[in-house]
């Protein structure tokens, strides 16, 4: 992957981990105003996950990079996002697999995993590039969690 400079968000933590990954996935946006995006099509998504915290685990890790890859890449690579019905829905506009909602969903999956860790690191940003010219940044609301 080519080195990318991502927008950053200030946070009060000592450590910041960034994991870059890419995955190929197809989707369609079922909304009436989706235009061409209503047709099934694919992207090679480029994602950057930013996690921050103050404590390292017994291995000296904030989070093991491979755990983040399993949560995102291994779940979504070479799949049709719309078929991940536990995460996305063709009937609920708040769960259509748009780039914005995919980024938010990635945050939710990662933060749920982090919440089970003793040191409780925080996912502070998801950067998700859908095309060479289009990307979304998702950050949790003030207070550190989605929906706060």
BAVO-506373 format. One record per residue (C-alpha): residue number from 0; residue in three letters; x, y, z negated. Coordinates in nm, 4 decimals. Each point is the difference from the previous one (the first is absolute). Example, Ala and Ser with C-alpha at 12.3 -4.5 7.8 and 13.67 -1.06 7.14 Angstrom:
2
MARZA num residu        u        v        w
MARZA   0    ALA   1.2300  -0.4500  -0.7800
MARZA   1    SER   0.1370   0.3440   0.0660
This chain:
148
MARZA num residu        u        v        w
MARZA   0    UNK   0.0000   0.0000   0.0000
MARZA   1    UNK   0.1259   0.3461   0.0823
MARZA   2    UNK   0.0675   0.2108  -0.3063
MARZA   3    UNK  -0.2973   0.2253  -0.0590
MARZA   4    UNK  -0.0334   0.3034  -0.2226
MARZA   5    UNK  -0.3329  -0.0232  -0.1808
MARZA   6    UNK  -0.1914   0.2729  -0.1757
MARZA   7    UNK   0.0657  -0.0330  -0.3715
MARZA   8    UNK  -0.2038   0.0711  -0.3057
MARZA   9    UNK   0.1440   0.1272  -0.3280
MARZA  10    UNK  -0.0363  -0.2326  -0.2960
MARZA  11    UNK   0.1364  -0.0165  -0.3560
MARZA  12    UNK   0.1668  -0.3424   0.0296
MARZA  13    UNK   0.3711  -0.0858  -0.0110
MARZA  14    UNK  -0.0076  -0.2644   0.2728
MARZA  15    UNK  -0.1565   0.0091   0.3438
MARZA  16    UNK  -0.0142  -0.3038   0.2248
MARZA  17    UNK  -0.0867   0.0240   0.3693
MARZA  18    UNK  -0.0840  -0.3055   0.2081
MARZA  19    UNK  -0.0256   0.0325   0.3781
MARZA  20    UNK  -0.1740  -0.2679   0.2014
MARZA  21    UNK  -0.1841  -0.0476   0.3242
MARZA  22    UNK  -0.2850  -0.2265   0.0933
MARZA  23    UNK  -0.1961  -0.0625   0.3175
MARZA  24    UNK  -0.3747   0.0015  -0.0434
MARZA  25    UNK  -0.3149   0.0569   0.1996
MARZA  26    UNK  -0.3120   0.1824  -0.1096
MARZA  27    UNK  -0.3036   0.1862   0.1227
MARZA  28    UNK  -0.1884   0.2801  -0.1689
MARZA  29    UNK  -0.3740  -0.0780   0.0060
MARZA  30    UNK  -0.1155   0.3583  -0.0656
MARZA  31    UNK  -0.2187   0.1709   0.2600
MARZA  32    UNK   0.2516   0.2833   0.0519
MARZA  33    UNK   0.3084  -0.2205   0.0310
MARZA  34    UNK   0.0262   0.0397   0.3781
MARZA  35    UNK   0.2632  -0.2312   0.1508
MARZA  36    UNK   0.0954  -0.1169  -0.3501
MARZA  37    UNK  -0.3309  -0.1869  -0.0063
MARZA  38    UNK   0.1572  -0.2504   0.2393
MARZA  39    UNK   0.2277  -0.2660  -0.1407
MARZA  40    UNK   0.3630   0.1056   0.0412
MARZA  41    UNK   0.3316  -0.0514  -0.1729
MARZA  42    UNK   0.2857   0.1947  -0.1525
MARZA  43    UNK   0.3425  -0.0645  -0.1372
MARZA  44    UNK  -0.0467   0.1757  -0.3313
MARZA  45    UNK   0.3003   0.1430  -0.1849
MARZA  46    UNK  -0.0521   0.0332  -0.3727
MARZA  47    UNK   0.1986   0.1518  -0.2812
MARZA  48    UNK  -0.1021  -0.0770  -0.3565
MARZA  49    UNK   0.1310   0.2228  -0.2797
MARZA  50    UNK  -0.0023  -0.1366  -0.3548
MARZA  51    UNK   0.1313   0.1828  -0.3046
MARZA  52    UNK   0.0621  -0.0855  -0.3633
MARZA  53    UNK   0.2291   0.0379  -0.2978
MARZA  54    UNK   0.0749  -0.3600  -0.0947
MARZA  55    UNK   0.1793  -0.2779   0.1849
MARZA  56    UNK  -0.0815  -0.3679  -0.0463
MARZA  57    UNK   0.2304  -0.2769  -0.1266
MARZA  58    UNK   0.1571  -0.0203   0.3483
MARZA  59    UNK   0.0749   0.3723   0.0170
MARZA  60    UNK  -0.2874   0.0595   0.2457
MARZA  61    UNK  -0.2719   0.2600  -0.0141
MARZA  62    UNK  -0.1900  -0.2380   0.2316
MARZA  63    UNK   0.1337  -0.2811   0.2157
MARZA  64    UNK  -0.0132   0.1157   0.3631
MARZA  65    UNK  -0.1143  -0.3467   0.1092
MARZA  66    UNK  -0.3131   0.0254  -0.2156
MARZA  67    UNK  -0.1084   0.3142   0.1836
MARZA  68    UNK   0.0653  -0.1649   0.3362
MARZA  69    UNK  -0.2163  -0.2979  -0.1013
MARZA  70    UNK  -0.2859   0.2286  -0.1060
MARZA  71    UNK  -0.0119   0.1924   0.3275
MARZA  72    UNK   0.1980  -0.1499   0.2879
MARZA  73    UNK  -0.0826  -0.3625  -0.0714
MARZA  74    UNK  -0.3703   0.0834  -0.0394
MARZA  75    UNK  -0.0515   0.2232   0.3042
MARZA  76    UNK   0.2618  -0.0946   0.2595
MARZA  77    UNK  -0.1513  -0.1457   0.3191
MARZA  78    UNK  -0.3545   0.0243  -0.1275
MARZA  79    UNK  -0.3241   0.1733   0.0865
MARZA  80    UNK  -0.0498   0.2446  -0.2860
MARZA  81    UNK  -0.3791  -0.0131   0.0335
MARZA  82    UNK   0.0122  -0.3695  -0.0913
MARZA  83    UNK   0.1420   0.0826  -0.3469
MARZA  84    UNK  -0.3577   0.0307  -0.1234
MARZA  85    UNK   0.0984   0.0162  -0.3673
MARZA  86    UNK   0.1774   0.3269   0.0839
MARZA  87    UNK  -0.1742   0.1469   0.3060
MARZA  88    UNK  -0.3579   0.0098   0.1218
MARZA  89    UNK  -0.1694   0.0698   0.3331
MARZA  90    UNK  -0.3073   0.1225  -0.1888
MARZA  91    UNK   0.1467   0.2458  -0.2543
MARZA  92    UNK   0.1723   0.3124   0.1423
MARZA  93    UNK   0.2091   0.0241  -0.3185
MARZA  94    UNK   0.1465  -0.3408   0.0888
MARZA  95    UNK   0.0501   0.0243   0.3768
MARZA  96    UNK   0.3615  -0.0940   0.0838
MARZA  97    UNK   0.1068   0.3506   0.1020
MARZA  98    UNK   0.3612   0.0940  -0.0618
MARZA  99    UNK  -0.1110   0.2117  -0.2963
MARZA 100    UNK  -0.1908  -0.2862  -0.1588
MARZA 101    UNK   0.2721  -0.2558   0.0777
MARZA 102    UNK   0.2499   0.2279  -0.1792
MARZA 103    UNK  -0.2355   0.0343  -0.2985
MARZA 104    UNK  -0.0570  -0.3756  -0.0054
MARZA 105    UNK   0.3749  -0.0623   0.0039
MARZA 106    UNK   0.0283   0.2302  -0.3017
MARZA 107    UNK  -0.2775  -0.1869  -0.1828
MARZA 108    UNK   0.1593  -0.3408   0.0664
MARZA 109    UNK   0.3420   0.1167  -0.1129
MARZA 110    UNK  -0.1198   0.1866  -0.3082
MARZA 111    UNK  -0.2094  -0.2982  -0.1102
MARZA 112    UNK   0.3183  -0.2107   0.0181
MARZA 113    UNK   0.2059   0.2650  -0.1846
MARZA 114    UNK  -0.2601   0.0290  -0.2759
MARZA 115    UNK   0.0762  -0.3616  -0.0968
MARZA 116    UNK   0.3700   0.0791  -0.0521
MARZA 117    UNK   0.1203   0.0725  -0.3558
MARZA 118    UNK   0.1700   0.3320   0.0928
MARZA 119    UNK  -0.3069   0.1227   0.1956
MARZA 120    UNK   0.1730   0.1696   0.2964
MARZA 121    UNK  -0.2191   0.2213   0.2172
MARZA 122    UNK  -0.0585   0.0076   0.3731
MARZA 123    UNK   0.0350   0.3711   0.0758
MARZA 124    UNK  -0.0301   0.0024   0.3787
MARZA 125    UNK  -0.0865  -0.2054   0.3056
MARZA 126    UNK   0.1220   0.1248   0.3383
MARZA 127    UNK  -0.1641  -0.1877   0.2871
MARZA 128    UNK   0.0903   0.0714   0.3630
MARZA 129    UNK  -0.2479  -0.1378   0.2526
MARZA 130    UNK   0.1647   0.1340   0.3163
MARZA 131    UNK   0.3210   0.1908   0.0726
MARZA 132    UNK  -0.1956   0.3256  -0.0330
MARZA 133    UNK  -0.2628  -0.0764  -0.2676
MARZA 134    UNK   0.0320  -0.0846  -0.3662
MARZA 135    UNK  -0.1798   0.0275  -0.3335
MARZA 136    UNK   0.1357   0.0661  -0.3470
MARZA 137    UNK  -0.2059  -0.1269  -0.2945
MARZA 138    UNK   0.0764   0.1131  -0.3536
MARZA 139    UNK  -0.2072  -0.0777  -0.3076
MARZA 140    UNK  -0.2001   0.2843  -0.1462
MARZA 141    UNK   0.1357   0.1958  -0.2948
MARZA 142    UNK   0.0137  -0.2262  -0.3019
MARZA 143    UNK   0.1760  -0.2754   0.1897
MARZA 144    UNK  -0.2739  -0.2275   0.1232
MARZA 145    UNK  -0.2352  -0.0143   0.2942
MARZA 146    UNK  -0.3423   0.1362  -0.0750
MARZA 147    UNK   0.1065   0.2053  -0.3031
